[in-house]
Amino acid sequence: MAIKNYALIITLLLSAVSAAQIPSGYYDSAQGLSGETLQWALHNIIDNHTVISYDAVKNAFFTTDDKYGNEQIVWDMYSNQNYTLGDDFGGSANQEGIGYNREHSWPSSWFGTASPMYTDLFHIVPTDIYVNNRRSNYPYAEVGSTTWVSQNGSRLGYSVTPGYSGMAFEPIDIYKGDFARNYFYMATRYKGEDAGWTGSAMADGADLEDWAVEMLMDWHQSDPVSDKELDRNNAVYAIQNNRNPFIDHPEYVQYIYDPSGVNHGAEPGLFFFKISPNPFKSNAVINYRLSFDETVSLNIYDVSGRLVSTLLDGSHDAAGDHQTVWYSGAASVSPGIYFAVLTTASSSTALRMVCTGQ
């Protein structure tokens, strides 16, 4: 899904400053595959991960969910609280802002609180205790009228997503892709290992329902992989010895769930996009990777949506890795927040960048 509204893009962003550290040859057995065959290949790659204890999960947050590498502040995707890792963990809460705990984004009741799902870090995230309780085990969906809203804008209410009309929880836009890729991971990691799972409105065992696939694909495409996810993927790999393939290779989502689109050349052409360093003083190196030959445009916008600079205007780029540089100093750019928007014929995505000036 190409995103054309740049004002909307700006509201969906997190900065990206590092590349995923994928072990050499990790995905070799998945090359050239699509559909269920690809999903089974990925399952075999990420299966039999190192299982940790439930108590160890909260300790893992020190490396998997430390906000901006702070190693003290919890990265909570449900609330705006800046909790201190460890010190603010646990307890009960009758309002938002009391503390944080462990949230099974794929609710544990859906798989009977069984192992190894119960401690799989790829779907367990730290969240405000009260917001976690309000989310309960409701499915994710787009919400219409709300019954409750968290301090960061996460919403509880009745779904307006086609295919499901019950009570649902909707995270904010900048984290929808994170949760979508968590769900694609769960559906792949536990494919064929879901005997006895209770399931839910979103999934029959580990197999996602059609309406959920369509919505999660939209979330995945609208909120591209961020530096937060790249870093978290590496941190979880260091603990569990497996990775989330849909963070390393976002294009796998369409290869599995819409392979007919791949066969007709409609797969996402862009599947890696980062800026380094970020923040930067005067020069920002912009890297991107294409899965096939594309016509590429790359523009820089300020927070008001005003075009600041055009770096590429219909450049014909071959499949592979590419790099360009924005020299903000030469353009007399003021320190502040800007957005690099890269558009191809098949996709459009953006990243936030911070110019500190000299």
Secondary structure, 3 states (H helix, E strand, C coil): CCCCCHHHHHCCCCECCCCCCCCCCCCHHHCCCCHHHHHHHHHHHHCCCCCCCHHHHHHHHHHHCEHHHCCCEECCCCCCCCCECCCCECCCCCCCCCCEEEEECCCHHHHCCCCCHHHCCCCEEEEEHHHHHHHCCCCECCEEEEEEECCCCCEEEEECCCCCCCEEEECCHHHHHHHHHHHHHHHHHCCCCCCCCCCCCCEECCEECHHHHHHHHHHHHHCCCCHHHHHHHHHHHHHHCCCCHHHHCCCHHHHHHCHHHHHCCCCCCEEEEEEECCCECCEEEEEEEECCCEEEEEEEEECCCCEEEEEEEEEEECCEEEEEEEECHHHCCCCEEEEEEEECCCCEEEEEEEECCC
